[in-house]
């Protein structure tokens, strides 16, 4: 008898959990109407505009990173060129 009570209790809890998890919105005549085609087009236009802005900002960031890296490489190359020139200068000095 105790097992039967336990099974009934578990079943009732399962049903109540399922009822709580259900979506409570309804689709009746009083529900909010769907957007018009005009509003859909406006929303698409705004989304396109925002996507363009995001691409522009990303391009700006890439441009700044490229500039920084190029500057770093140029300076390092000049430093190493100068270092190499100093080594060669000592080897090619006229002997007295």
Buried (B, 14 or more C-beta within 10 A) or exposed (E): EEEEEEEEEEEEEEEEEEEEEEEEEEEEEEEEEEEEEEEEEEEEEEEEEEEEEEEEEEEEEEEEEEEEEEEEEEEEEEEEEEEEEEEEEEEEEEEE
